[in-house]
């Protein structure tokens, strides 16, 4: 944000597998699946602590924006190199 960049969700996909209840503890694991000059895809998995079963998983597609204008920007080569495996 200090650089004037922000990430906005373009598409969200969530697959619910098991219900959870208020107060139930869970863990979240995330990772960048892909990144290119148009944005990135971040996957996630939510697991219930009591039985280690997946409650839901999915992915989000993000686009990079200019915080001042709200317009989409190309992801820089430096960003791609930093977050690519």
HUURVEN-V948738 format. One record per run of one state. SS is the DSSP state (@ for helix, = for strand, . for the rest). FROM is the first residue (numbers start at 1). TO is the last residue. If there is no record, write none. Layout:
SS|FROM|TO  SS|FROM|TO
//
This chain:
.|1|4  =|5|16  .|17|25  =|26|36  .|37|38  =|39|48  .|49|53  =|54|66  .|67|71  =|72|72  .|73|76  @|77|83  .|84|85
//
